[in-house]
Amino acid sequence: VRSGGGFGSKWTKRLDLGGVAFIAYTILLTGLEIALLKRPVPVSELVGVLSDEAEADDMLYDPVWAYITSALIIGVSVFMHRVKIIFGKTFGVVVSLAVGKAVAIYIDAVGLEEGTDDANSTGKSVLLRTLVAGLLCLMMCYPRFVLTPVHVKTGAIYRRSLSNGRGNTQLPPGTGRIAMAYVFAVLPVALLLSLQYVLMPFAHAIRSDFQGSPFYGMDSPISEVVGFALILWGVASLFMLNYYLPDGGGEVWKKLAALGFLTGVGICFAAPTLDVAAGIATLLALTGPLELKERQTDSVRRDKFLLFRTMIFSLLFGGGIAWFIIMQSMSEAPWLVLLLTGLSCLAISFLGTVAAVLGYFIELEDMQEVEQIFTIWLIALPIFLPVTGLPQFLNIDASHPFGVGGWLSTYLVICSAASFAFALALRSRPTKNSLTRGLANLSVLLAWLFGICMLYGRYGVAGLDENYDVTHVLGLPASIVGTLAMSLFLLALEGESSGPDRSRMKRVSSHSTKPTKSLVGVTFANLTSSNWWVPPVAGTAAVFVVASLFAILLRGAGFLSIFGAGDVARSHEDVFSNVFGDKKTHDLATLAEKAVSHVKALATSAKLAGAGFWTAKDWLGPILHLVGITAVLPSLFLLVAQGWSPTSSLSSFVPLCIPLNLIPMVLSRGIPSLLAGAA
């Protein structure tokens, strides 16, 4: 190891020769990996055995190794930059080259698998694509390593004028030219250069990985590529402006970048059907006609048109988002089902958007008005539910309520999204009190509950849907993985100990005598930063226990058939008839494909049937599973109780309860949620 100091050490550090050498190494490694991938060599040739029947898995080098080396290069460069071995500029170049190499090799690998035009690409074209992708990544992230943030010395940028409600931010000369040159010149040129070599092939490669549906099997339309480019432009522009102007300023540019990002998201995900209403509402809200803030003047304190503007915005934005979800989910549903579901979801989305907008912008002293609107939204939820399911009650031909395009799953998706949006709006307020925290916590719990109902209605307790297809993610049933993922919603819960956020000054009347506690909200006095993990764990454990009890006590009951829970397989013949149907209508390939799903569905259905009172042939299996639930409850209770409020009296029972979890793992293996709770 070379010692510190020595001849030329200052010049070496000043010229960043270590970073330059790292860049050269990255380029050399990229060329070597591309050469190995474009000329596949079987491992058997290394030992002198020649064979023309080598499989793809037997090759000396695989694209996975290229992804691994890219990750290693990024990790090493982060460490070297953190300990100041290389400069920030060379760090950005190395990371960009690593990301560009991974993207180019991914596009080429997908082209080889699918037999597209990318399969005939040469090593030079892959190297060129690597450089273009690296250039795009460099242009998106390089401002952080080149520009110096502009700090405004005066503290008046957060002062609000009562005449116009806008800040008085003055930026130094030349700042605007630099920002405009990057946002409107450098970044668009980089995106245009990468459009043909990176963006379009990358979009097609992503589509090729989802060939289960004909929609993803066709070429990517130009609208989605443009949407993807707008997303990258909006993200990079916001990243640059927020870094370059940390103390405020450039609000018009930020609004334009945010509008570009939202437009790109809408085009990318909605193509070829674009949600025009939501885009128009966002544009009008950003430009001023539908301004969602309260307009205050010297003569008139109250803005009489705030509620009107909010309702117009909510009708366009909330209704547009809801209609987009409905059309994507239920476009092939009968007209009556589509009509009733659409009206109900539009009403729920409209009320939820009104509550979210007012909950964020309204003054803290007027929060009782938001609580009233939210209460109306809560009352509307059970009212519109039977309206949405009326075709199901009338036995009109429709899909499974929780299946793809089902009326109940669509309704729950929109309810969950509206509830969580309201919670995020309240959590993001500059000033909060017990009322806002109570409403936000209740909204988070409702969003999580709606998501759990939709998840288990769709995949059941073992990943078995209404078509008898078993869905596994990472080797686990989709319902188990989904439960763990949705528990992250509960991280948005907030305790009373957090206190009010006074990062910004707001006008709050000292003469207000309105109550600050919510009548319908949920507050957590003991939730702190030390036990933030308890709500997700408690929610996950509760879901696993309730799902296991449902599988034992209610699964297969006839009165649940209206929601699709009563019509379940009870024998091998039921599974066989539902999977294959009439064998005369299928060819050999279809029957072979269904045979694989038949094996999985048969094994899963047999285990679940033996665990429930309504489906089992005798009572031994259900009783053993009830014993398993009883055995796992003490350890789950101690985990949640000790995490929420540790006490020495309960800690002594932990060694006695943990061995009880072995009982369901041995005797109660028919319900995956019970095994997950025991694990």
C-alpha positions as CSV (number, residue, x, y, z in Angstrom):
1,V,0.0,0.0,0.0
2,R,1.4,3.4,-1.0
3,S,2.0,5.7,2.0
4,G,0.5,9.1,2.2
5,G,2.4,12.1,0.7
6,G,5.3,11.6,-1.6
7,F,6.3,13.2,-4.9
8,G,3.3,14.5,-7.0
9,S,0.7,13.5,-4.4
10,K,-0.9,17.0,-4.5
11,W,-1.1,16.9,-8.3
12,T,-2.5,13.4,-8.2
13,K,-5.2,14.5,-5.9
14,R,-5.9,17.7,-7.7
15,L,-6.2,16.0,-11.1
16,D,-8.3,13.1,-9.5
17,L,-6.2,10.5,-11.2
18,G,-7.9,7.8,-9.0
19,G,-11.3,8.8,-10.4
20,V,-10.0,8.9,-13.9
21,A,-8.5,5.4,-13.5
22,F,-11.8,4.2,-12.1
23,I,-13.6,5.6,-15.2
24,A,-11.2,3.9,-17.5
25,Y,-11.6,0.6,-15.6
26,T,-15.4,0.9,-15.9
27,I,-15.2,1.4,-19.6
28,L,-12.8,-1.5,-20.1
29,L,-15.0,-3.8,-18.0
30,T,-18.0,-2.8,-20.0
31,G,-16.3,-3.6,-23.3
32,L,-15.1,-6.9,-22.0
33,E,-18.5,-7.9,-20.7
34,I,-20.2,-6.9,-24.0
35,A,-17.6,-9.0,-25.9
36,L,-18.3,-12.0,-23.7
37,L,-22.1,-11.7,-24.1
38,K,-22.0,-11.2,-27.9
39,R,-19.8,-14.2,-28.4
40,P,-21.3,-16.9,-26.1
41,V,-18.7,-19.5,-25.0
42,P,-19.9,-22.7,-23.3
43,V,-18.1,-23.6,-20.0
44,S,-17.3,-27.0,-21.5
45,E,-14.9,-25.5,-23.9
46,L,-12.6,-24.5,-21.0
47,V,-12.0,-28.2,-20.3
48,G,-11.6,-29.1,-24.0
49,V,-15.0,-30.6,-24.6
50,L,-16.7,-29.3,-27.7
51,S,-20.5,-29.7,-28.0
52,D,-23.1,-28.1,-30.2
53,E,-25.9,-28.8,-27.7
54,A,-25.0,-26.4,-25.0
55,E,-27.8,-24.6,-23.3
56,A,-28.0,-20.9,-22.4
57,D,-27.5,-21.7,-18.8
58,D,-24.2,-23.4,-19.6
59,M,-22.5,-20.4,-21.1
60,L,-19.4,-18.9,-19.5
61,Y,-20.9,-15.4,-19.0
62,D,-24.5,-14.4,-18.3
63,P,-26.3,-11.0,-18.3
64,V,-26.9,-11.4,-14.6
65,W,-23.2,-11.1,-13.9
66,A,-23.2,-7.8,-15.8
67,Y,-26.0,-6.5,-13.5
68,I,-24.0,-7.7,-10.5
69,T,-20.8,-5.9,-11.6
70,S,-22.8,-2.7,-12.2
71,A,-24.2,-2.9,-8.6
72,L,-20.7,-3.5,-7.3
73,I,-19.2,-0.6,-9.2
74,I,-21.9,1.7,-7.9
75,G,-21.3,0.5,-4.3
76,V,-17.5,0.9,-4.6
77,S,-17.9,4.4,-6.1
78,V,-20.3,5.5,-3.3
79,F,-17.7,4.4,-0.7
80,M,-14.8,6.1,-2.5
81,H,-16.8,9.3,-2.9
82,R,-17.8,9.2,0.8
83,V,-14.2,8.9,2.0
84,K,-13.2,11.5,-0.5
85,I,-10.9,9.3,-2.6
86,I,-12.6,10.5,-5.9
87,F,-14.3,13.7,-6.7
88,G,-18.1,14.2,-7.2
89,K,-17.8,14.7,-10.9
90,T,-16.0,11.4,-11.5
91,F,-18.4,9.7,-9.1
92,G,-21.3,10.8,-11.3
93,V,-19.6,9.6,-14.5
94,V,-18.8,6.2,-13.0
95,V,-22.4,5.7,-11.7
96,S,-23.8,6.8,-15.0
97,L,-21.7,4.4,-17.0
98,A,-22.6,1.5,-14.6
99,V,-26.4,2.3,-15.0
100,G,-26.0,2.7,-18.7
101,K,-24.3,-0.6,-19.1
102,A,-27.0,-2.4,-17.1
103,V,-29.8,-0.8,-19.2
104,A,-28.1,-1.6,-22.5
105,I,-27.4,-5.2,-21.6
106,Y,-30.9,-5.6,-20.4
107,I,-32.3,-4.4,-23.7
108,D,-30.0,-6.7,-25.6
109,A,-30.8,-9.7,-23.4
110,V,-34.5,-9.3,-23.8
111,G,-34.0,-8.9,-27.6
112,L,-32.2,-12.2,-27.7
113,E,-34.9,-14.0,-25.8
114,E,-37.8,-12.6,-27.8
115,G,-36.1,-12.8,-31.2
116,T,-36.6,-9.1,-32.0
117,D,-34.3,-6.8,-34.0
118,D,-32.1,-6.2,-30.9
119,A,-31.0,-9.9,-31.2
120,N,-29.0,-8.9,-34.3
121,S,-27.2,-6.0,-32.6
122,T,-23.4,-6.0,-32.6
123,G,-21.0,-5.3,-29.8
124,K,-20.5,-1.8,-31.1
125,S,-24.2,-1.0,-31.1
126,V,-24.5,-2.2,-27.5
127,L,-21.5,-0.1,-26.5
128,L,-23.0,2.9,-28.2
129,R,-26.3,2.3,-26.4
130,T,-24.3,2.1,-23.1
131,L,-22.7,5.4,-23.7
132,V,-26.0,7.1,-24.7
133,A,-27.8,5.7,-21.6
134,G,-24.9,6.8,-19.4
135,L,-25.0,10.3,-21.0
136,L,-28.8,10.5,-20.2
137,C,-28.2,9.4,-16.6
138,L,-25.3,11.8,-16.3
139,M,-27.4,14.8,-17.6
140,M,-30.2,13.9,-15.1
141,C,-27.9,13.7,-12.0
142,Y,-24.9,15.9,-12.9
143,P,-26.2,19.2,-11.6
144,R,-25.7,17.9,-8.1
145,F,-22.0,17.5,-8.7
146,V,-21.4,20.6,-10.8
147,L,-23.7,23.4,-9.5
148,T,-23.5,25.1,-6.1
149,P,-26.8,25.7,-4.4
150,V,-27.9,29.3,-4.3
151,H,-28.8,30.4,-0.8
152,V,-30.8,33.6,-0.2
153,K,-29.4,35.4,2.8
154,T,-32.6,37.2,3.7
155,G,-35.1,35.4,5.9
156,A,-38.1,36.9,4.1
157,I,-38.7,34.1,1.6
158,Y,-41.3,32.5,3.9
159,R,-43.2,35.7,4.7
160,R,-46.7,35.8,3.3
161,S,-48.3,39.0,2.1
162,L,-51.9,39.3,3.0
163,S,-52.6,41.0,-0.3
164,N,-51.6,38.2,-2.7
165,G,-50.5,35.3,-0.4
166,R,-47.2,34.9,-2.3
167,G,-43.6,35.1,-1.1
168,N,-41.1,37.8,-1.9
169,T,-38.1,35.8,-3.1
170,Q,-35.4,37.6,-5.0
171,L,-32.7,35.3,-6.7
172,P,-29.2,36.5,-7.5
173,P,-28.5,37.6,-11.1
174,G,-27.7,34.8,-13.6
175,T,-29.5,32.1,-11.6
176,G,-32.5,32.1,-13.9
177,R,-30.4,31.7,-17.0
178,I,-28.6,28.6,-15.6
179,A,-31.8,27.0,-14.5
180,M,-33.6,27.7,-17.9
181,A,-30.5,26.5,-19.9
182,Y,-30.6,23.1,-18.1
183,V,-34.4,22.6,-17.9
184,F,-35.2,23.8,-21.5
185,A,-32.0,23.1,-23.4
186,V,-29.6,20.6,-21.9
187,L,-32.1,18.1,-20.6
188,P,-34.4,18.0,-23.7
189,V,-31.4,17.5,-26.0
190,A,-30.2,14.6,-23.9
191,L,-33.7,13.0,-24.0
192,L,-34.0,13.5,-27.7
193,L,-30.6,11.8,-28.3
194,S,-31.6,8.9,-26.2
195,L,-35.1,8.5,-27.6
196,Q,-34.1,6.1,-30.4
197,Y,-31.2,4.3,-28.8
198,V,-32.5,3.9,-25.2
199,L,-36.0,5.0,-24.4
200,M,-37.9,3.2,-27.2
201,P,-35.9,-0.1,-26.9
202,F,-36.2,0.1,-23.1
203,A,-39.9,0.5,-23.2
204,H,-40.3,-2.4,-25.6
205,A,-38.0,-4.5,-23.5
206,I,-40.2,-3.9,-20.4
207,R,-43.3,-4.8,-22.4
208,S,-41.7,-8.0,-23.6
209,D,-41.4,-9.2,-20.0
210,F,-45.2,-9.1,-19.7
211,Q,-46.3,-11.4,-22.5
212,G,-49.1,-12.9,-20.5
213,S,-51.5,-10.3,-21.9
214,P,-51.9,-9.4,-25.6
215,F,-51.8,-5.7,-24.5
216,Y,-48.1,-6.1,-23.4
217,G,-47.2,-8.3,-26.4
218,M,-47.5,-5.5,-29.0
219,D,-44.9,-2.8,-29.7
220,S,-44.9,0.2,-27.4
221,P,-46.8,3.1,-29.0
222,I,-45.1,6.4,-29.4
223,S,-47.4,8.0,-26.8
224,E,-46.0,5.8,-24.0
225,V,-42.5,6.6,-25.0
226,V,-43.3,10.3,-25.0
227,G,-44.9,9.9,-21.6
228,F,-41.8,8.1,-20.3
229,A,-39.6,11.0,-21.6
230,L,-41.9,13.5,-19.9
231,I,-41.6,11.6,-16.6
232,L,-37.8,11.7,-16.8
233,W,-37.8,15.4,-17.7
234,G,-40.1,16.3,-14.8
235,V,-38.2,14.3,-12.3
236,A,-34.8,15.6,-13.4
237,S,-36.1,19.2,-13.5
238,L,-37.6,19.1,-10.0
239,F,-34.4,17.4,-8.8
240,M,-32.2,20.2,-10.2
241,L,-34.4,23.1,-9.1
242,N,-34.9,21.8,-5.5
243,Y,-31.1,21.3,-5.2
244,Y,-30.0,24.5,-7.0
245,L,-32.6,26.7,-5.2
246,P,-32.9,25.2,-1.7
247,D,-34.3,28.4,-0.1
248,G,-37.1,28.8,-2.6
249,G,-37.6,30.5,-5.9
250,G,-38.4,29.3,-9.4
251,E,-41.9,28.4,-8.4
252,V,-43.2,28.8,-12.0
253,W,-40.5,26.4,-13.3
254,K,-41.3,23.9,-10.5
255,K,-45.0,24.0,-11.3
256,L,-44.2,23.4,-15.0
257,A,-41.9,20.5,-14.1
258,A,-44.5,19.0,-11.9
259,L,-47.1,19.4,-14.6
260,G,-44.8,17.7,-17.1
261,F,-44.3,14.8,-14.7
262,L,-48.0,14.4,-14.1
263,T,-48.7,14.6,-17.8
264,G,-46.1,12.0,-18.5
265,V,-47.5,9.7,-15.9
266,G,-51.0,10.1,-17.4
267,I,-49.7,9.4,-20.9
268,C,-47.5,6.5,-19.9
269,F,-50.1,4.6,-17.9
270,A,-53.3,5.8,-19.7
271,A,-52.2,5.4,-23.3
272,P,-54.0,5.2,-25.6
273,T,-56.8,6.5,-23.4
274,L,-55.7,9.7,-21.7
275,D,-57.4,11.0,-18.6
276,V,-58.0,14.5,-19.9
277,A,-60.2,15.7,-17.1
278,A,-57.5,15.1,-14.4
279,G,-54.9,16.8,-16.5
280,I,-57.1,19.9,-17.2
281,A,-57.9,20.2,-13.4
282,T,-54.2,20.0,-12.5
283,L,-53.3,22.6,-15.1
284,L,-56.1,25.0,-13.9
285,A,-55.0,24.5,-10.3
286,L,-51.4,25.3,-11.1
287,T,-52.0,28.3,-13.3
288,G,-54.6,30.0,-11.0
289,P,-58.2,29.7,-12.3
290,L,-58.9,26.8,-9.8
291,E,-56.4,28.0,-7.2
292,L,-56.9,25.8,-4.1
293,K,-55.5,28.2,-1.6
294,E,-57.7,30.7,0.2
295,R,-57.5,34.1,-1.5
296,Q,-57.2,36.9,1.1
297,T,-57.4,40.7,0.6
298,D,-57.2,43.6,2.9
299,S,-61.0,44.3,2.8
300,V,-62.3,40.7,2.7
301,R,-60.8,38.1,5.0
302,R,-62.9,35.1,3.9
303,D,-62.7,33.6,0.4
304,K,-66.3,32.9,-0.6
305,F,-65.4,31.0,-3.8
306,L,-62.8,28.6,-2.2
307,L,-65.4,25.8,-1.8
308,F,-66.7,26.4,-5.3
309,R,-63.2,26.2,-6.9
310,T,-62.5,23.1,-4.8
311,M,-65.6,21.3,-5.9
312,I,-64.9,22.1,-9.6
313,F,-61.4,20.8,-9.2
314,S,-62.5,17.7,-7.3
315,L,-65.1,16.9,-9.9
316,L,-62.6,17.1,-12.7
317,F,-59.6,15.6,-10.9
318,G,-61.2,13.0,-8.6
319,G,-63.8,12.0,-11.0
320,G,-61.3,11.8,-13.9
321,I,-59.0,9.5,-11.9
322,A,-61.9,7.3,-10.8
323,W,-63.2,7.0,-14.3
324,F,-59.8,6.1,-15.6
325,I,-59.5,3.3,-13.0
326,I,-63.0,2.1,-13.9
327,M,-62.3,2.0,-17.6
328,Q,-59.0,0.2,-17.1
329,S,-60.6,-2.4,-14.8
330,M,-64.2,-2.8,-16.1
331,S,-64.1,-1.8,-19.7
332,E,-65.7,-5.2,-20.7
333,A,-68.3,-5.3,-18.0
334,P,-72.1,-5.1,-18.9
335,W,-73.4,-1.6,-19.3
336,L,-75.6,-1.6,-16.2
337,V,-72.7,-2.8,-14.0
338,L,-70.4,-0.2,-15.5
339,L,-73.0,2.5,-15.0
340,L,-73.8,1.8,-11.4
341,T,-70.2,1.2,-10.4
342,G,-69.2,4.4,-12.2
343,L,-71.7,6.6,-10.5
344,S,-70.9,5.3,-7.1
345,C,-67.1,5.5,-7.5
346,L,-67.4,9.0,-9.0
347,A,-69.3,10.2,-5.9
348,I,-66.8,8.6,-3.5
349,S,-63.8,10.0,-5.4
350,F,-65.4,13.5,-5.6
351,L,-66.1,13.7,-1.8
352,G,-62.7,12.2,-1.0
353,T,-60.9,14.8,-3.2
354,V,-62.9,17.7,-1.6
355,A,-61.9,16.5,1.9
356,A,-58.3,16.1,0.9
357,V,-57.9,19.5,-0.7
358,L,-59.7,21.4,2.1
359,G,-57.8,19.3,4.7
360,Y,-54.5,20.5,3.4
361,F,-55.3,24.2,2.6
362,I,-57.9,25.3,5.1
363,E,-56.9,27.1,8.2
364,L,-56.5,25.1,11.4
365,E,-59.3,26.9,13.2
366,D,-61.8,25.8,10.5
367,M,-60.9,22.2,10.5
368,Q,-64.3,21.3,11.9
369,E,-65.7,21.9,8.3
370,V,-63.3,19.2,7.0
371,E,-64.4,16.8,9.7
372,Q,-68.0,17.3,8.6
373,I,-67.1,16.6,4.9
374,F,-65.2,13.5,6.0
375,T,-68.1,12.3,8.1
376,I,-70.3,12.6,5.0
377,W,-67.8,10.6,3.1
378,L,-67.9,7.9,5.7
379,I,-71.7,7.7,5.6
380,A,-71.6,7.5,1.8
381,L,-69.4,4.4,1.8
382,P,-72.0,1.9,3.0
383,I,-74.8,3.7,1.1
384,F,-73.1,3.4,-2.3
385,L,-71.9,-0.2,-1.7
386,P,-75.3,-1.9,-2.3
387,V,-75.9,0.5,-5.2
388,T,-72.7,-0.7,-6.8
389,G,-73.5,-4.4,-6.2
390,L,-77.1,-4.2,-7.4
391,P,-76.5,-6.1,-10.6
392,Q,-75.0,-8.9,-8.5
393,F,-78.1,-9.0,-6.4
394,L,-80.3,-9.1,-9.5
395,N,-78.3,-12.1,-10.9
396,I,-77.2,-10.1,-13.9
397,D,-74.3,-11.7,-15.8
398,A,-71.1,-10.1,-14.3
399,S,-67.6,-11.2,-13.3
400,H,-66.5,-12.3,-9.9
401,P,-67.0,-9.3,-7.4
402,F,-63.3,-9.5,-6.4
403,G,-61.9,-10.7,-9.7
404,V,-60.4,-8.8,-12.5
405,G,-63.0,-6.2,-13.5
406,G,-65.1,-7.0,-10.5
407,W,-67.4,-4.3,-9.1
408,L,-66.4,-4.8,-5.5
409,S,-62.6,-4.8,-6.1
410,T,-62.9,-1.6,-8.2
411,Y,-65.0,0.1,-5.5
412,L,-62.5,-0.8,-2.8
413,V,-59.6,0.4,-4.9
414,I,-61.1,3.8,-5.3
415,C,-62.2,4.0,-1.6
416,S,-58.7,3.0,-0.4
417,A,-57.0,5.5,-2.7
418,A,-59.4,8.4,-1.6
419,S,-58.9,7.6,2.0
420,F,-55.1,7.4,1.8
421,A,-55.0,10.6,-0.2
422,F,-56.9,12.4,2.6
423,A,-54.5,11.0,5.2
424,L,-51.5,12.1,3.3
425,A,-53.0,15.6,2.9
426,L,-53.5,15.9,6.6
427,R,-50.1,14.5,7.4
428,S,-48.4,17.0,5.1
429,R,-50.1,20.1,6.7
430,P,-47.7,22.7,8.0
431,T,-49.6,22.9,11.2
432,K,-51.5,20.1,12.9
433,N,-53.4,19.4,16.1
434,S,-55.2,16.4,17.7
435,L,-58.1,16.8,15.3
436,T,-56.0,16.5,12.1
437,R,-54.0,13.6,13.5
438,G,-57.2,11.7,14.6
439,L,-58.7,12.1,11.1
440,A,-55.5,11.2,9.4
441,N,-55.1,8.0,11.5
442,L,-58.6,6.9,10.8
443,S,-58.1,7.4,7.1
444,V,-54.9,5.4,7.2
445,L,-56.7,2.5,8.9
446,L,-59.6,2.6,6.5
447,A,-57.2,2.6,3.4
448,W,-55.3,-0.3,4.9
449,L,-58.6,-2.2,5.7
450,F,-60.0,-1.7,2.2
451,G,-56.8,-2.9,0.7
452,I,-56.7,-6.0,2.8
453,C,-60.3,-6.8,1.9
454,M,-59.6,-6.4,-1.8
455,L,-56.4,-8.5,-1.5
456,Y,-58.0,-11.5,0.3
457,G,-61.2,-11.3,-1.8
458,R,-59.0,-11.5,-4.9
459,Y,-56.5,-14.2,-3.8
460,G,-58.1,-15.8,-0.8
461,V,-56.0,-17.1,2.1
462,A,-53.7,-19.2,0.0
463,G,-53.3,-17.3,-3.3
464,L,-56.1,-19.2,-5.0
465,D,-58.3,-16.9,-7.1
466,E,-61.8,-17.5,-8.6
467,N,-60.3,-19.1,-11.7
468,Y,-58.4,-21.7,-9.6
469,D,-55.1,-20.1,-10.5
470,V,-52.5,-20.1,-7.8
471,T,-50.4,-17.0,-7.6
472,H,-47.1,-17.1,-5.7
473,V,-44.6,-14.2,-5.2
474,L,-41.1,-15.2,-4.1
475,G,-42.4,-18.7,-3.3
476,L,-45.1,-17.4,-1.0
477,P,-48.9,-17.0,-1.6
478,A,-49.8,-13.6,-3.0
479,S,-52.1,-12.9,-0.1
480,I,-49.2,-13.3,2.4
481,V,-46.8,-11.1,0.5
482,G,-49.6,-8.5,-0.1
483,T,-50.4,-8.4,3.6
484,L,-46.8,-7.6,4.4
485,A,-46.7,-4.9,1.7
486,M,-49.9,-3.3,2.8
487,S,-48.7,-3.1,6.4
488,L,-46.5,-0.3,5.2
489,F,-49.7,1.8,5.1
490,L,-49.7,1.8,8.9
491,L,-46.4,3.5,9.0
492,A,-48.3,6.7,8.3
493,L,-50.0,6.6,11.7
494,E,-49.0,9.5,14.0
495,G,-49.0,9.7,17.8
496,E,-50.0,12.6,19.9
497,S,-46.5,12.9,21.2
498,S,-45.3,14.3,17.9
499,G,-46.7,17.7,18.7
500,P,-47.6,20.5,16.3
501,D,-45.3,21.3,13.3
502,R,-44.2,24.9,13.5
503,S,-41.8,24.8,10.5
504,R,-44.0,27.5,8.9
505,M,-46.0,30.3,10.4
506,K,-49.7,30.2,9.9
507,R,-52.5,32.5,10.9
508,V,-54.4,30.9,13.8
509,S,-57.0,32.9,15.7
510,S,-56.3,33.0,19.4
511,H,-60.0,33.6,20.1
512,S,-61.2,30.4,18.6
513,T,-63.1,28.2,21.0
514,K,-63.7,25.3,18.6
515,P,-62.7,21.8,19.9
516,T,-59.4,20.4,18.7
517,K,-60.3,16.7,19.2
518,S,-62.0,14.7,16.5
519,L,-65.3,13.0,17.2
520,V,-64.7,10.3,14.6
521,G,-60.9,10.2,14.5
522,V,-58.5,7.8,16.1
523,T,-55.6,9.0,18.3
524,F,-52.6,7.1,19.7
525,A,-51.2,8.7,22.9
526,N,-48.4,6.2,23.3
527,L,-47.2,6.0,19.6
528,T,-43.7,7.4,19.5
529,S,-40.6,7.2,17.4
530,S,-39.4,4.2,19.4
531,N,-42.4,1.9,18.8
532,W,-43.3,3.0,15.2
533,W,-42.9,-0.6,14.0
534,V,-45.7,-1.9,16.3
535,P,-48.8,-0.9,14.2
536,P,-47.6,-2.7,11.0
537,V,-46.7,-5.8,13.1
538,A,-50.0,-5.7,15.0
539,G,-52.0,-5.2,11.8
540,T,-50.2,-8.1,10.0
541,A,-50.7,-10.4,12.9
542,A,-54.4,-9.5,13.2
543,V,-54.9,-10.1,9.5
544,F,-53.2,-13.5,9.7
545,V,-55.3,-14.6,12.7
546,V,-58.6,-13.3,11.2
547,A,-57.9,-14.9,7.8
548,S,-57.1,-18.2,9.5
549,L,-60.3,-18.1,11.5
550,F,-62.3,-17.3,8.3
551,A,-60.8,-20.3,6.6
552,I,-61.8,-22.6,9.5
553,L,-65.2,-21.2,10.5
554,L,-66.7,-19.5,7.4
555,R,-64.9,-20.6,4.2
556,G,-67.4,-22.5,2.1
557,A,-70.5,-21.2,3.9
558,G,-73.5,-20.9,1.6
559,F,-74.6,-17.5,2.8
560,L,-71.3,-16.0,1.6
561,S,-71.8,-17.0,-2.0
562,I,-72.9,-13.5,-3.0
563,F,-69.4,-12.3,-2.4
564,G,-67.8,-15.4,-4.0
565,A,-66.7,-16.9,-0.7
566,G,-69.2,-19.7,-0.6
567,D,-68.5,-21.3,-4.0
568,V,-65.2,-23.1,-3.2
569,A,-63.8,-26.5,-4.2
570,R,-64.5,-29.3,-1.8
571,S,-63.0,-32.2,-3.7
572,H,-60.7,-33.2,-6.6
573,E,-63.7,-33.3,-9.0
574,D,-64.6,-29.7,-8.2
575,V,-61.1,-28.5,-8.9
576,F,-60.8,-30.6,-12.1
577,S,-64.1,-29.4,-13.5
578,N,-63.4,-25.7,-12.8
579,V,-59.9,-25.9,-14.2
580,F,-60.5,-27.9,-17.4
581,G,-64.2,-27.4,-18.0
582,D,-65.1,-29.1,-21.3
583,K,-61.9,-30.8,-22.6
584,K,-63.3,-31.0,-26.1
585,T,-63.0,-27.2,-26.5
586,H,-59.3,-27.1,-25.8
587,D,-56.3,-28.1,-27.8
588,L,-53.4,-30.1,-26.4
589,A,-51.2,-27.1,-25.5
590,T,-54.0,-25.5,-23.5
591,L,-54.7,-28.7,-21.7
592,A,-51.0,-29.1,-20.9
593,E,-50.9,-25.6,-19.5
594,K,-54.0,-26.2,-17.4
595,A,-52.6,-29.4,-16.1
596,V,-49.8,-27.5,-14.3
597,S,-52.3,-25.1,-12.7
598,H,-54.4,-28.1,-11.9
599,V,-51.7,-29.7,-9.8
600,K,-51.1,-26.5,-7.8
601,A,-54.8,-25.7,-7.4
602,L,-55.5,-29.3,-6.3
603,A,-52.9,-29.3,-3.6
604,T,-53.9,-25.9,-2.3
605,S,-57.6,-26.6,-2.3
606,A,-57.1,-30.0,-0.6
607,K,-55.3,-28.4,2.3
608,L,-57.8,-25.6,2.7
609,A,-60.8,-28.0,2.4
610,G,-59.4,-30.1,5.2
611,A,-59.0,-27.1,7.5
612,G,-62.6,-25.7,7.4
613,F,-65.8,-26.9,9.1
614,W,-67.9,-26.3,6.0
615,T,-65.5,-28.1,3.6
616,A,-63.8,-30.9,5.6
617,K,-65.0,-34.5,5.7
618,D,-64.6,-34.7,9.4
619,W,-63.9,-32.3,12.3
620,L,-60.4,-33.4,13.2
621,G,-58.7,-31.1,10.7
622,P,-60.6,-27.9,11.7
623,I,-60.1,-28.6,15.4
624,L,-56.3,-29.1,14.9
625,H,-56.2,-25.7,13.1
626,L,-58.1,-24.1,15.9
627,V,-55.6,-25.5,18.3
628,G,-52.8,-24.0,16.2
629,I,-54.5,-20.5,16.3
630,T,-54.8,-20.8,20.1
631,A,-51.2,-21.8,20.4
632,V,-49.9,-18.8,18.3
633,L,-52.0,-16.1,20.0
634,P,-49.9,-15.7,23.2
635,S,-46.7,-15.1,21.4
636,L,-48.3,-12.6,19.0
637,F,-49.9,-10.8,21.9
638,L,-46.6,-10.6,23.8
639,L,-44.8,-9.3,20.7
640,V,-47.3,-6.4,20.2
641,A,-47.7,-5.6,24.0
642,Q,-44.0,-5.5,24.7
643,G,-43.3,-3.5,21.6
644,W,-46.0,-1.0,22.4
645,S,-45.3,-0.6,26.2
646,P,-42.5,-2.8,27.6
647,T,-43.2,-4.2,31.0
648,S,-41.1,-6.6,33.1
649,S,-44.1,-8.6,34.2
650,L,-44.9,-9.8,30.7
651,S,-41.3,-10.4,29.5
652,S,-41.0,-13.4,31.8
653,F,-43.7,-15.2,29.7
654,V,-41.8,-14.9,26.4
655,P,-39.6,-18.0,26.8
656,L,-42.8,-20.0,27.6
657,C,-44.8,-18.9,24.6
658,I,-42.3,-19.1,21.8
659,P,-42.2,-22.9,21.7
660,L,-45.9,-23.0,21.3
661,N,-45.4,-21.7,17.7
662,L,-44.1,-25.1,16.7
663,I,-47.7,-26.5,17.2
664,P,-49.2,-24.9,14.1
665,M,-46.0,-25.6,12.1
666,V,-46.5,-29.3,12.8
667,L,-50.2,-29.9,13.2
668,S,-51.8,-27.0,11.2
669,R,-50.1,-26.7,7.8
670,G,-53.3,-26.3,5.7
671,I,-53.6,-22.5,6.1
672,P,-50.7,-20.4,4.9
673,S,-51.7,-17.4,6.9
674,L,-51.6,-19.4,10.1
675,L,-48.1,-20.6,9.2
676,A,-47.0,-17.1,8.5
677,G,-48.3,-15.9,11.8
678,A,-46.4,-18.7,13.6
679,A,-43.2,-17.8,11.8
